[in-house]
């Protein structure tokens, strides 16, 4: 159940937020503002307080938020004074890699690691084909192979059909192939001058041709042609040595700026219900919101 808010400070419009409500046992709800609210750092604590006040009638135990704000001692202290605290869970990635697509293609290539640049050119020479498609089955054909190899779950077909229908022309499925065989898939969303990679991977086929390097590069260039200024590769590993380290190394080869957001914070909405949320509800909400 989405709720949308405009946050005002007197005559000043401070920001906006979309909040997702999830029903929990005993008629309780929990709220989550994915990558929001969209406010300046100084307004974030008061924005959480205002949204929480608006949700009290929903028997809401807690409001969880993970905005794109940089951490600072001042913001941390202001959040602590407001009653918000680190949630201890991450729904969205806290660390990510941002690509500045206002730069020329030549500058972007020069900023890459030498091997990444070489592999892009190798894929071009070896005839790797990349193309956009709306064929969900082709996309899932590759993604299911990636998931089986790397042992992660994949949403069902209906989820991706709904995603494409919802975002329309802002959703881009890009595939790579060598000959007739699809070997790479990438789903990116662009809104305004920003784009985010959401899903994708390499099947493991035709590794000598380096198809996924070219697929990633062509996705970047496709977003640049659409006027995207900031391309978010959507997630780096949280800790050194974890399972995403190999993926992180691949992404970092493209250059870009490693960025760390403040992470997820939550605060009580209806205070007597908050302990129930802390005990039973937080991980359930995190799992459902991915």
N, C-alpha and C positions, 0 to 999 in steps of 0.2 A: 504494500500500500504506500505509494509515494505521497509526500507532502512537500509543497514548494513554498518558500518563504522569501520575501524581500525584507532585508534588514535595514532599518532606518535609525539614524541618530539625529533626532530633531528634523530639520529640513534636509539633512545630508543622507543620501543613499549610500550605506556602508557596504552593501554586498547582497548576495543571494545565496540560497542553499536549496538543495533537493535532499530530502530526508526519507529514508526507507523505513517503514515500520514493520516489525515482525511480531506475530502473535506467539506468546509463550504460555505455558500452563497457568492455570488459575486466573485466566483473564488478563494477564499482564502482557504488556508490549515492551519491546526494546527498539530503540531508534539508532539509525546509522546514517551519517552524512558522508557518502563516498567522495573522497577528494574535495571535501568542502568543510565548512562553508567557504565561498569565494569572497574573502575579505583580506584586508591588510593585517599584518601581524598584530599591530596595536589593537585592532578591533576583535581579534579572535576570542579572547576570554568573554567579552561582553556579548558577542554573537552567540556563543554557546549558552550563556545564561538566558538570553532572550528566546532562543529556540526552545530551550527546556521549559520555560514558563508557558510557551504556547502549546506544549505537548502534555501538560499535566492532566488535562481532561481525558487523555487516551490511556490512563493507568500505565504510564510509561515509567519503567524502572530506571533506565539509563539512556544517555545520549553518547554515542561513540562517533568520533570524527577524526579524519586523517587528511588534513588539507595540505596543499602544496606550499608550505611555509618552511623557511629555513630555521633551524634551531638557534637559539641565542639564550644567554643567561637571563636577559630581561624578560623574554617571552615565557621562559620556564617559571620564573618567579611570579609573573602575573597570573599564569594558569594555576599555580599552586594556591595563590591567594583567592582565586575564584572558586576553588573546590574541585577543579579538574585535575586528573592525574594520569600518568602514562598507563595505557590499558594493558600493556604486557603482551598484546597480540597484534599481528599485522594482517589486515585484510588486503590492502594494496601494498606494493613494494615500497619500502622506505628509501632505498637507494636505487638510483636509475642513471641512465646515460642519455644526455640531451645532445642532439645534433643541431647545429646552427645552419639552416638551409638558406640563409641569406648570402652565404659565401658562394663563390663560383664553384662549378664542378672541379676545376683544376685545383683550387685551394683545398677543397674537401679531400681530393685524392692525395695531395701533398701532405696533409695532416695525418693520413693513415700510417699504420705500420707498413714497412716495406713488403712483408709477406702478404698482407691483406691486399695491397695494391696489385701485387704480382698475381695473386689468385683470381682477382677480378678479371684481369687481362687474359689469364690462361683460360678461364671459362668462356670468354668471348671468342678466343681463337679456336676453341674446341667445339664451337657451335651450340653451346647451351642456349636454349630458347626460353624466354620468359614472356608471360602473357597474363593479362587480367581475365577473370572469368566470373560468372555467377553460379558455377556448377558446384554446389555444396558437396556432392558425392565425390568429385575429384579431390576437393580439399580434404575431406575426411579420409579418403583413401590414403593420403600421405600422412595426415596427422595421427591416424590410428597406428601406423607403423612406428612413428616416433614415440608414441605413448607406450607401445608394447616394449620397445627397446629400453626406454628410460624410466619405465614403471610409474607413469602418472595417469590420472583419470582424464577422460575426455567427455565433454558435454554431448548429449545425444543430437541427432540430426535436427530435430525440431527446434532446439535452442539456436542453432546457427541459421536456420531458415528464418526464425523470428528476428534474429539480430540483423540479418541483411534487409529484411522488410522494414524494420524500424529505422535503420540509418539510411536506407536507400542509396543514393549516389555518394554519400559520405563514407560508405563501407567499400573496401577494396580487397578482393581476394586475388592474390598474385601467385602464379605457379611457375615453377621451373621444370624443364624436362630435357632429357637427352634422347633424341629419336622420339619414339612414341611413348616412352615411359616417364610419368610424372615422378620427380624425385625431391621437390621442395615445395613448400606451401607457406604463405604468409598472409595474415589478415590484419589490415591496418584501418583505422578510422581517422578521418580528418574533419575537423570542425573549425571554421574560420582559418586562422593562420597557424593552427597547431595540429599535429598528428600523433597518434599513439599506436604502436604495435601491440596487438592483444594476443594473438595465437600464431604459431607457426613452427616450422622445423624442417629438418632434412631427413629423408627416409633412410639414408645410408647407401643408396645406389649411386653408381657413377662417381665415386669419391675422387677419382683421379682428375675429373673435369672441374671440380670445385664449384658445383652448381649453386650452392646456397650463398656463396660470396657474391656472385653476380645477382642473384635474386634480391639480396638485401640492398645492393647498390641500385638496382633498377627501382626498387620500392622508394628509396630515398629520392631518386631523380623524378619519379612520378609525382611524389608529394611536392617537390620543389616546383614542378611545372604548374601545379594547382595553387601556388601562392603560399604554401606552408613555410613558415619561418622557423618553427621549432618542432623537431621530430623526436619523440620520446621512445626509446627502445624498450621501455617498460620492464625495468627490474634488473638489478645486479644482486649478487650473493650478499647475504646479510653478514656472514662471518667467513673469514679465510678458511679454506679447506672444506667448505660444505659442498653439497651436491651440485650447486649451480656454478662452481668455480670454472669448469670448462666452458660453459656458455658465456660466463663473464669475460673470459679471456678472448673468445671469439668476438664479442661485441666491442671490447676495448680496442681491438685492432682497427676499427673504423674511425678512431679519434673521438671527438666529442668531449663533453664536460661531465665528469662524474658529479652527481648532485645527490645530497642527502636531505630529505625532508624531515620535519619534526617528528613524524610517526603518529601513531594513534593515541588519542586521549579520550577518556570518558569522564562523565560527571553525573551525579545523581539527578534525576528529574523528580520523582516521588520518593523522598528519602527512605520511608519505611520499606519500600520494595527493593531498594538498591542491593541489600545483602543477598537477596534471592538471585538477582542478576549476576552478582559476582561469583556466586557458587555454581550456578547451573546454566546461565544463559550465554555467557560471552563467547565461548568457543563454538556454540551452535550458530550464533549469528555470524561469526567470522567464516565458518564453513559455508553457510548458505549465501553469503554475499559475494563469493568469488565468481 
